[in-house]
Amino acid sequence: MTTSDTRLRRWQAVTVATLFTGYAGYYVCRSVLPVASNQMIADPALGLDKVGYGRLVAVGIYVYVVGKLCNGVLTEYVGGRVAFLAGMVLSAACVAAFGLAGGLTAFLVLWAANRFVQSAGWVALVQITGRWFRPGSLATVMGVLCLSYLFGDALARLYLGAFARVGVGWRELFFIAAGTVAVLALVGSVALRSSPKALGLPEPPPPPGNVFGDGASGDSRLPLGRLLRPLLASPMFWLVCLMNAGLTAVRETFNAWTPLYLEQGVGLSGNVSGLLSFVFPFAGAVASLAAGWGADRLGGRYGRLLVPLMALTTAALGWFATADLQGNAPLALGLIAAVALFVMGPYTFCSGVLALNLGGKQAAAASAGLIDAAGYVLGAIIAGELAGHLVEAHGFTPLWRVLFVVSAVTLVVAVVYWVAEERRR
């Protein structure tokens, strides 16, 4: 191994570690809302009920969609490093301001602003990763980096939930989250580089079969039309968008509503339910790592993993839709973990390695942004307004039935993707 290879591997490790901790930090400033939701709803001075909380979740996701579209394209022009670090700093500022605010209108504005700037984080991470790693290892590397938001979500809930459990108020939780991310942004500004070329090291080739061709290095900045047209003309791109819509709806619903479900649908205390909501992202982290490793072992045949995992997700949600879990916390937590194990592998593929394989070095961030945006549209509708009204009026069972139908439709799309993928090979 040459000195250049050794130096490249060392900086690859530094890059993965910096992106991992940085994007986990993004989730401290995102998971703070569901962890604080029980306290906020119980605070009579705020006048926030479940419908209001659902609206807060929905508006945040809608703005996140807009942010994915805008910041995915913008990152192609300003660079991944700038977008990644700026998103962290601005998110910390928004969350600190949220802790000072009062009333639903102020909450809506500040949470929307937070979700907009947070949308830059993942698309920037995807672009940077595509510059640092060879195509044959991208699924594994992206599987590891997906742990950043899964472990990040789980650890953020444990971290913030521990403060809530000892009596820290909801406002202080937002201040703690903001301060944590500000420190991580400072560390990232020292350690992160946009590509090996910034250090005079060789850059790996783009993924084969991307929509721009195997020779597209990504060094040139294309006009907007030429940047987006090849993606929008690809049938595989639209299949990934459709799959991501269903998968995001499932994930966002569990992320937003698990603490309240464990409290009101299962019977756990409010503080304990916030702490135990880490089960979903923690189990999903195991699934992400295994799915990324498995995809590289299968030579990038993602359909062979997508279809069986989506079938198992649909079966688990069918159990949720028919079982009475009041007072049965072990079974409820087991089913939450099962859904995460089955759904999060496919979810991490769509806006991660599949986005990279489609966009290559020329449009990795734009590809990830568009695919994520498609997912969060349906996620906002179901996890936000619809969930709020259903839970307020009828409890959680109708919500699980909606997710079962969404998962079944997503399974059909996954089958179509698998057939198309095999035909292309």
N, C-alpha and C positions, 0 to 999 in steps of 0.2 A: 504494500500500500504506500503510495507516495505521500509526501508532506501535504500536498494540496488536498488529497482525499481525506487525510486525517483531520485537516483543518475544516473541510466541508462538513464532515460528520459531527465534529464538535459543535459547529455553528448550527447545524440542523437540530441537534439536541437542545441548544439554547433557544432556538426559535420555537420549537414545540413547547418547551417549558414556559416561555414567555406568553405565547398565545393561549396556552392552557390556563395559566393562572389569571391572565387578563380577562379572558372571556368568562371564566368562573366568576370573576369580580362583577362583570356585567349583570350576572344573575343575582348577586346580593342586592343590586338596585332594582331588580325586577320582582324577586320573590318576597321582598319586604311587604308588598301589598297584601297577598293572601295570608301571610303570617300575621299581619296586623288587622286583618279583616274582622275577626271576632270582636276585638276591642273597639274598632271604629263603629261597627254596627250597634254595639252595646252602649256607646257614648251618647247620652240623650242630647247633648249640646250640638251634635253634628246633624241629627235628623236623618241619618243614613240607614235605609232598610235594604233588604235583599235585592229589590228591583233597582235601587240606586247603585248598589255595589255591582250588579250585573251590567248596568249602563256604563259604569266606570271601566269595567273590564272590556266591554265591547268597544267603547270609544278608543281606548288604548290600542286595541288590536287593529281597528280601522286605520288609525294613524300610522301604526306599525306597517301596515300594507303600503300606504303611500310612501313611507320612509324607505321600505325595501325597493320600491320602484325608483325613487329618486337617488338614494344613496348607493344602490347597486351600480347604476350608471355613473354617478359622480366619482365613485372609487376608481373606475377605469381611467379617470383623468387626473385625479389628485394623488393616487397611489394608496396601497393598502396600509402602510405604516401610519400615514397622516390620518386616514379615516378611522383606523382602529383606536389610536390614542385620543383623538378629538372626541370620539363617541364616549369614551370613559369619563373624560373631564366634564363634558356637558351633562352627562347622566347624573354624575355626583351633584352637580349644581342644582339640577331639577329636583332631585330627591330631597336635598336639604331644604329647598323652598317649599316642597310639599309638607314637610314636617312643621313648617311655620304657618301653613294656610288653615283655613276653616271654611266649611260650606261646600256643597256639591259642585258649584260652578268653578270655584278655584281649583278643586281637586281634579275636575275634568280637564281643565286647561293645562295644569302642571303635569298630570299623568300622561296626557297626550304628548306634551313636549318631551317627556322622558322617553316614551316609547319611540318617538321619531328619531331622536339622536341614538338610541340603542340599536336601531335597525342597521346602523353602519357597521356594527361589530362583526357580525357573522360574515357578511359579504367581503369585508376586508380580510378576515381570517382565511376565507377560501382562496382569495386571490394570492395572498402571501404563500400559502401552502403549495399552490400550483407552481410557484416559482422555485420552491426549495426542494421538491421531491420528484423522483422519477415515476412514470405512470404505473409501473408494476407494483409499487408500494403505496399508492395513494389511498386505496380502500382501507388498508391497515392504519395508516397515519391519520386519515380522517376519522376512523373509528376511535382512535385514541383521543383526538381533539374533540370529538363529540362528547366524550366523557366530561369535557370542561363545562358544558351546560347541564349535563345530567348530574354529575357529582357536584357541580357548582350550585345547581338548584337544591339538591339534597342537603349539602353542607350549609348553604345559606339558610335553609329552613331550620336546620339543627342549631346553627349559630345564632340566628335571630330569635328562634323559638326558645332557646335557653335563656336569653335576656327577658323575653316575655314571661317565661315561667317563674322568674324570681321577682316579677312585679314591675319591670320597666314598661313605661307607657308607650302608646303607639307613636307619639311624636318623637320620642327618644329613639325608637327603633329606626325611624327614617334618618335621623342624624347619624346613628351608628353606621348604617348602610352607606351613606354618602362619604363619611370619613374613610371607611375601609377601601372604597373604590378609588378615592383620590390618592391614597398611598400606593395602590397597585399601578395606577397610571404613571406615577413618578418612576417606579421601578421599570415599567415597560419602556419609558422614554430613553432609558439608558441601554437596555438589552436588545431591543427589537430592531431588525434590519428588514427592508422590504424584499430583498432578493440576494442571492450569492454575489451578483455583479457589484453590489454596493461594497463588497469586501474584496473585489478582484478575483472571485472564485467562479468556476464554470457553472452554468445554469443547466439543469436537466431539460430534455426535449419535452414538447407538449404531448398530451395524451393522444394516442392514435385514434383516428376516426372522429375527431371533434369537427364541428360544423364549419370551421374556418380552414380545415386542411392541416395536414401533418407538418407543413412548413411554416405555419403562422407562429412567429416567435413572441408576439405581444409587445415588441419594442415600439411599434408605431401606434399612434392614437387615431383610431378611425372616426369619421363623422358618425353621428348618432344613427342615421339610417343604415349605414353599412355595418354598424356594430350590432344592431338588433335584427336586421332582416334574416340572416342565416338561422338564427335561433327560432324565430317565429315561423319559418318555413319548414321546420323539422317536425314530423309526426311524433318522433320519440320524445321531443321536448314537451309536446302537449300531453302525452300520456303521463310523463313524470309530473307535470303540473296537476293533472287530475288526481293521481295517486296522492300527491302531497296535500291536496285539499282535504281528502278524507282523513288522512293520518294526522294532520294538524288539528282538525276538529276534535279528534279523540284526545290527543295530547293536551291541547289547551283547556278542554273541559275538565280533565283530571287535575291539571295544574291549578286552575282557578277555584275549583269547588271541593277538592278533597278535604280541606280542613272543616268546612261547614258540613259536609256529608258525614264525616266521622263523628262530629258533635251531634247533629240533629237526626241523621239517618241511622246511626249506629248506637249512639248513646254515650260517647266518650266526653270527658270534660273539655272545655274550650281550649285551655292551654296545652293539654296533652294532645288534642287533635292537631293543633298547629305543628307540634313537634313530630308526630307520627306521619304527617303528610310527606315526610322525606322518603317514605317507602317507594312511591312511584318513581321519582327520578333516580333513586339508588338502584332499583331493579332494572330500570332502563339503561343505566350505565353498564351493567354486566352484559345486557343484550347488544349494546352498541359495539363493545370491544369484540365480542364473539362474532357478530355479523361482519365487521370489517375484516377480521382475520379470515373468516370463511369465504368471503367474496374474492379475496386475493388467491386463496387456495383453489377456487373454482375458475380461475382465469377470467374474472370479471363477468361471469354469467349470473347476473343479479336476480333474474327472474326465478332461478331455481331456489332462491331463498325467500324472495318476496311472496310467492304464492302460498307455500305452506305456513309461513308466519302470519299472513293475513287471515288464513282459514282458522288458525288457532285464536287470533284476536277476536274474530267474529263469534267463535264458540264461547269465549270467556265473557264477552259482552252480553251474549244471550243468557248466560247464567245470571249476570247482574240484573238483567231486565225481568227475571222471573222469581228471584229468590228474595225472601224477607230476611234481612241481615240485622234487624234491630236487636241489640243486645249480643250479637255474635261478632265481636271485634276480630278474633283470630281469622274467621272465614272472610270477613270483609277485607282485612289487610292482605290476606292471601290472594284474593281475587284482584285487588288493586295491583299487587306485585306481578300477577300473571299477565294482566293486560299490558303492563309496562314491558315485561320480558318479550312479549310477542310483537307489540306494535313499534317499539322504539328502534329496532334494527332497520325495518323498512323506512321509518321516518328519517333516520340519520342518512340513509342512502340518498334520498331525493334532493335535499338542498346541500349535500356534501359532495360525495364522490361522483354522483350522476351529473350534478351541475358542472363540476370540473371537467368531466369527460365530454360533455356537450360543448361548453364554452372554450375549453382549452386555455391557453395563456392570453388569448386576445380578449375574451369576455367572460372569464370565470366569475367575477363579481356580479356582472349584469345577469348572467345565467342564474346564479344563486338567488339574486334579488327577485327576479321575475318568478322563479319557482316558489320561493317563500311567499311572495305576495299572493299568488294563486291560492296557496294553502291557507293563509291567514284571513282571506275573505270569508270562507266557510267557517273557519275557526271563530271569527268574531260573531257571526250570526248565531252559531250554536252555543258557544261557551259564554257569550255575553247576554244579549237581550233575551233570546229564547230560553236559555237556562234560567235566568232570573225570574221570568214569568212562570215557567213550569214549576220550579221549586217553590216559589211563593204560593202558588195556587194549589198544587197537587203533590208536592213532595218530589223525591228524586227518581222514583220508578219511571215516569214518562221520559225523563232525560236519558236514562240508560237505554230505553227502547229506541229513541232517536239515534243514539250512537250505534246501536246494533244494526239498524238499517244503513247508516252511513258506512259502517265497516263492511257490510255485505256488498254494497255497490263498489267500494274500493277494491274488494277482492276480485270482482269481475274485471275491473280495469287492470289489475295486476296480471291476470291471466292473459289479457290482450297484449300487455307489454312483454310478457314472457315469450309468447308466440312470435311477436315482431322481432324481439332480440335474437331468438334462435334462427329465424329466417335470414336476418342480416349476416349471421355468421356462416 
